[in-house]
Amino acid sequence: MDTATHFAMGAALAGLATVDPAVTAHYPAIVTALVAGSQIPDIDTVLKLRNNAVYITNHRGITHSIPFTLMWPVVIVALIFLVIPDINVLHFWLWTQLAVFLHVFVDIFNSYGTQALRPFNYKWIQIGIINTFDPIMFALLVTGSILWAFGVSPVPVFLSITVILVIYYIIRRLLQQSIRKHALSILPQDERIIKTFVAPTIRFFEWRVAVETDRYYYIGRSYKLNVHFSDRFKRTPLPPEEVMQHARKDPNLKAFLSFSSIYRWTLVDRPHGYELRFIDLRYLKNGHYSFVAILNLDPAYQVTHSYTGWVVSEDKLIKILHNHPVKP
């Protein structure tokens, strides 16, 4: 989820915490702990300061893993204890642990996902039924905080919102499954399905759809339950080995391949060599695929410039690329 929604979740937990007299004696401290706990797994966002490749490879990885999910509450409560030594450590730890757990838990329902089972399983868990920013979820949480600010008891308010959100998640999952079923039903029945990707957008009834078969990639959108495939690309193996022997060592392409599950590639001649582009087919909007890895290669297929990340236009991509030479 986005930072604002995680913050709103921390505020909701702060409302629920008013039921526990063991923490309300130091209420500003427990609010601090809960807000910090609801945000801290995303501390890896600072990796953006290095480069996109490092960020994409590691975001929602180790900081959302089982060891760190257990470690973050200990760190937060220990810091508060240093300032306020008479807090109830056990209750502070339990509430903060809940905040951290909920952060990681709700993130698995995004299409980005997390490595929440790490180190036992490094697979990305991506249920993909809730957009990174879900306006309905955010509105419910903010409404709860507003009611609390106007004097309504926060416990029944946020418990009611919790029940509504559970039902909402179930509805989203059922809708996703219905869209997937319909998408597969309109594809040629003689093609073998390899992968299906159905992910939400910010609009409730609009979903992104990508299907990989043994012959083609089908890309489109679902409006309510009506699926429309706008693009079809022939499925091809990776580029020739003389190209990939250098390209696969590039950190930007490594990051792209570690993140993308459905993609196509193009290799075209350029005045001073070649351009190799990998295109994630899951992120089509207004005719533009926004997540790419692009490499400029010299005539010997050595990488001279590379970039991976989200871009809004071809012009911007070209400008970004030429500002990212490969460092010797």
N, C-alpha and C positions, 0 to 999 in steps of 0.2 A: 504494500500500500504506500501511498504518498505520505510525506511528513505531516501534513495537516490532519489527515485521518488518524495516524498513529497518535498525534497529540490529543485529538478528540477522544480517542480510546483511553488515554491516560487520565483525561478529565473525568470520563465516565467511571473509571475504577476509583478515582478519588471520591466520587459521590457514593459509590457502594461502600467504601471504606469507613464512612461515617457510622456504619452499624457496629464497628469494632472499637469498644472503648480503650482497648490496649494500644491503639495507635492514634486515636483522636486527641489524647493528651498532648501530643506533639503534632498537631494536624499539619502545619506548614511543612514539617519535615517529611511526613508520609506523602503529601502531595508532590513534593520534590522528588521523592524516591519513585513514585508511580509514573510521573511524567518522564523522568530519566530512564526508567525501565522500559517504557513504551517506545523510546527513541534509540537507545544505545546499540541495538544490533546493527543499525544502519551507520555506525561510525565508520564503516569501510567506504563510505561515500568520499572520504578524503583522498581515496586512491585516484579520483578524477584529476587531482593536482599533478599526478605523475603523467599518465596518458590513458587514452581510451582502452588500449589493449589490456593493461593491468587492471583497470576498473571492471571491464566486461568479464574478464577471466575470474575475478575474485569476488565481485559484489554478490552478496547474499550467500557466500560460501562459508568460510570458517566462522565468521561472526554470527552466523545463524545455526551453527552446528550444535550437537548435544552438549559437548564440553563447555562451549561458550554460553549457551543458554543457561547452564547451571552456574557458570562463573560470574556472569554479569551482576546478578542480585547480590552475591557475596561482596563484590567490589563496591557497589553502590551503598549497601547497608554499612559496610566497614567505614567508608568515608563519612557517612552521617554519624556513626558511632563516635568517631574521633572528635566531632564537634559537639554532639549531644550524647554523652555516655550513659544517660539514664533511660534511653529508649528501650522498648521491649523488642529485643533483637529478633526473637523467633517470629513474632507477628509481622514486624517490618520485613523480614526476609520472605515470609509466605506471600505477602501482598506484592512485593517487588518481583518475586518469582512468577507470580501470575501475570504481571504486566509484561515481562520479557517473553514468557511462553505465548501469550496472546499475539504479540508482535510477530513472532516466528510462525505461529499457526495460521494467522490470516494471510500471510505472505504466500503460503503454498497454494492458495486459491487464485493467485494471479497467473497469467500466462508466462511471466518471467520465472516464477518459482524460487525455491531455495534448496540448498543441500542440507535440509533439516536433520537427516539421519546420519550425517557424517560424524564420526569416522567409520561407522559400521557399513554405510552404503553411500557412495559418492554420487549416486544418481540424482539428477535434478527432479524435484517433485513439483509438477506444474499442472494443477487441476484446471486452471484457466476458466473460471466462471465469473470472476469479479475483476473489473478493470482496475488498473493501478490507482486511479481516482474514480470512485463510485459515488456519484452525486446523491443517490438515494441513501446509501449508508452514511455518508457524511452529514446529510441533512437531518437524519434521525438522531445522530449523536449530538449535533449542535442544538437541535430542538430540546433534547434532554437537558443540556447545560443551561439553556435559556429558562426552562421551567424551574430548574433548581435555583437559578439566580433570582427568580420571582417568588421564591419561598415554598415551592412544592417540594415535598420530601423526596430526596434523590434516590433512595433505595427502590421504592416501587416504580419510579420513572425508568431507571436504568435496567431494572429487572424486566420490565415490560418491553423495553427496546431490545434487550438481549433475545427474548422470545421471538419478537418480530424479525430480527436479523437471522435467527436460525431458520425460520420459515422462508425468509427471502433467499438464503443460500440454497435451500432445498429446491425452491422454484427455479433458481438460476441453473442448477445442475440438471433438472428435468428438461428445461428449455434447451440447454446445450446438447443433451442426448437426442432430443427430437430433431434438432437441426442437423446433427451428424447423420442420423438415420435417413433424413430426407435428402441430404447431399449425396449420400452413397446410392440412393435409389435412382437418381437421375443420371448417373454416370454409366458409360457402356458396361454391360454386365460381363463382357468377355475379358475385362481387364482386372488384374489382381490388385487389390488394395494393399499398399505397403504402410502408409502413414496417413492419418487424418488429424487435422488441426482445426479446432473450432474455438475461437477466443473472443471475448467481449470487446466492445468499444465503449465509449462514454455514454452512448445511447442504449436504453434498456433493450429495445427490440432489434438492434443492429449488431451483427457479429461478423468477424473476419473468418473466412473459410479457406483452407488450403488442403488439397488431397494429393498424395503421391501414389501413383499406380506403377505397375511394371513397365508402362510405356510413356506416360505423360504426368506433368504437374498441372493440376487444375486450381485456379485461384479465383476467388470471388467474395461475395458478401451475402449475408442472410438478412432479410427484412421481415421481421416476425418469423414465420416458418418458411418463407419463400426464398430459396437459394438461387442466386444468379452467378454463374461462372463467367467472368469477363476475360480471363486470360487462360491460354493453354500453351505449355511448352513441352517439347519432346524431352524425355528423360535421357540424359547422356552420362557416361562415366566421367571421372575426373580428367583434367587436361593431360596431355602426354607427359611421360615421366621426365623428359628433358626440361620441361617447364616446371613441373612440380618439385623436382629435386632441389631447386633453389627457393621456390615460392613457399613450400611448406615449412621452411625454417624461419620465415618472417613472423615476428610476434603479432602483428596485426591480423594476419591470416589465421594464425593459431587461435587467437582470441575469437575470431569470427566462427571458426569451425567448432570451437568448444561450446558456443552459445546457440548457433543456428541448427535447427533440425530439418528444415525443408528449404533448399536453396538450388539455384542454377548458376551457371558460370558462362562468361563470354571471354574470348581471346581475340583481340583485333590488332592489326598493324598500326603503328604510329610512326611519325617521321624519324624517331631515334630509337625504335625498338618495338615494343608491344605493350598493350594494356590488358591486364588480367583482372577481371571483375567477378566477384562472388556476390550474389544478390539473394538476400533472405526473402522468401516468397510469402512470409507470414504478415508482412507489414505494408500492404498495399493501401494507399489512400489517395484519392483524386488522380488516379493513373500513375502514381509515383511510388516506387519501392524505396522506403526511407532508410533501411538498415543494410549497409553494404560493407564489403572489404574490397579495396581497389589497390592494385599494385602496378607501377610502371616498371617495365623490364627493359634492359639494354639488349642489343642483338644476340648476346650470349645467354640471355634469360636471367641475368643477375638483377636483383631488385634494386632500383635506384630511389624510388619513392613509394610510400605505402600509407594507407589510412584505413581505419575501420571505425564505424559509428553510425549515428543517425544524421541524415542530412535532408533538408527540405527541398532542394532543387539541384539540378545538374550543374548550374553555374557555381553554386556555393561549394559543391563537391570538388570541382576542379581547382578552385582557389585554395581550399583546405589541403588538397593533395600536394600541391606545389609548396606548401609551407611545412610539409612533413617528409624531408629527405631521410633516407635510411642512414643512420650513424655508423661510421666504420668501427 
